[in-house]
Amino acid sequence: MKARQSELIGKVFTDEQGKKYEGQRFIQINRDDMPTGFLTIEINYLHGKIHGKPGIRYPDGQEEDWQHGTFLKISKLPYAQR
């Protein structure tokens, strides 16, 4: 299985001042097909790269393990596939 957002592999994320992200952040993506108008994704960072077990948690229940910006595996499938 591959990462849902493979374009994130190896990227370093920073704030407006260039400081690398650390810890847990919630990212909102605009989605017209959602009742709220957006989708919230939980992402964990270490030194600006996605990292953790899980590194990314999607609202549909999918969880992905990442290590220093490298996708490792899908640790939990979406709720509908469990």
Buried (B, 14 or more C-beta within 10 A) or exposed (E): EEBBBEEBBEEEBEEEEEEEBEEEEEEEEEEEEEEEEEBEBBBBBBEBBBBBEBBBBBEEEBBBBBBEBBBEEBEBEBEEEE
